């Protein structure tokens, strides 16, 4: 995703340089709307460049980039966790897939961890280290379950 962001940045830079190199005319000048839209597209692309996961005593949290797009899972609501491989056509970013119905959060690659919650919802979280993430969620889930019982 970082490569795509950089490619778009280079393209937008080329467009701006080309537009400014043209001789002045009646309608020439900096088009602030176009510049604003270019900056907005770059901001959105950059916010999906990194997916960060964190686990504390109660929650498993994922967030994209700056943290604008985030999701929290109560550890006590998680029923199962397992490593999976995503198909190439599942794509990257935040996706709602309809068959099987699940939410996909991914920035690159095909490795993921599938989480099933008590209400039956399925989530796939893309990661470079699925075995470590799966073990960490299971470990914290067990600790949270023990605390609930006592």
N, C-alpha and C positions, 0 to 999 in steps of 0.2 A: 504494500500500500504506500510505503514511503517513496518507492520508485515512481508510482503513478502521480503522487503529489508533486514530486520534483519535475516530472515531465510536463505536467500542467503548468507549473510555475514558469518553466522555460518557454512554453508556448505563449503564455500571457505576456511575458517579458518581450518576446519577439513581436507580438501584436502591438504592444505599446510603442516600441522603438520604430516599427514600420509606420504606424499612424502619425507619429511626431516628425518623421522624416519627409512627409509629403509637403509640397508647397502650400502656404496658407491660402484659404479661400473664404467665401462668405460664411459657410457653416463649419469651418474647421475650429480647432481648439480642443482642449481636454474635455472629453465626455465623462463627467463625474459619475454618471449612472453606470456606464460600462466598467469604469475602474472599480466602483463599489461592488458590482456583481462579481468581478474577477477576484477581489479580495474575499468576498463571502464564500465563493466556491473553494478557494484555497484554505480558508479557515475550516470549512466543513470537512474537506479531505484530510487536513492535518489532524482533526479531532478523531478520525477513525484510523490513524496510523499505528496506534499502540493500544493493546488491551491489557489492563492490569487487574490481577486478582488479589484479594486479601481475605484472610480468615481471622476472626477474633472469637471470643467466647460464645457469642450468640449468632453471629452472621457470617455468611460467605458473600463477599461483595465483588462485583466486576465493574470496571469502568473503562470507557474509551477515552483516550487522549487526555484532555484537560479535565475530564470528569463531568462534562455536560450530559453525556449519555451514561447512565449507571443503573445497576440492578442489584438489589439485596435479596438474599435468601435466608430465612430463618433456618438454622441448622436443625432445629427440632421438627421442621416441616419436611425435611428431605427424607425420602423413603429409600432410594437407591442411588448409587453412584457407580459408573463403570466407564472404562476407556472404550472409545469408538473411533472409527474412521469415517470422515465425511466424504460424500461423493463430490466430485469436482463441480457438479452443477448446483450444489447447495449455495455456492457463492461466498462472498465475504461481506462483512458489515453485520447489521442487525436484520434478520430475516424471519418471517413467519412462513413456515413450510406447512402445507396442508395435508400431505400424505407421506408418512405419518405426521399428524399435527404436532408441531414442535416449534419452539423459538430457537434460532441459531445466532450465536454471537461469535464472530470470527474475524481475524484480520489477515491471516495467511495460513497456508498449509492445509492439511487434511486431518491432522490429529486433533481429537477433542475428548472431552469428558461429558458424558450424558448424565443429567440429574433428573430424577423423577420426584415430584413433590406429592404430598398427601392428597391433594385435590386432583391428581392424575396428569397434571401438566408436565410436559417434557421440555427440557432445555439442554442445548448443546453449547458448551463453552470451548472455543478453540484454544489450543495451547501447544507450546513446543515440548513440554514435559508432562504428558498426560499421566504417567504413572505416579509422578511426585504429587501432582494436584489431586489425583484420586486418593492417594494415601493420606494426604493432609486433610481433605474433607472428611474421610472416614474416621480419622483419629479425632478430629474436633467434634464430629457428630457423636462419637462414643462418649467423649468427655461431657458434652452437653446433656446427653441422655442420662448419664450417671448423676449429674447435678440435679436434674429434674426429679429423679426418683428419691433422692435424699432430702 
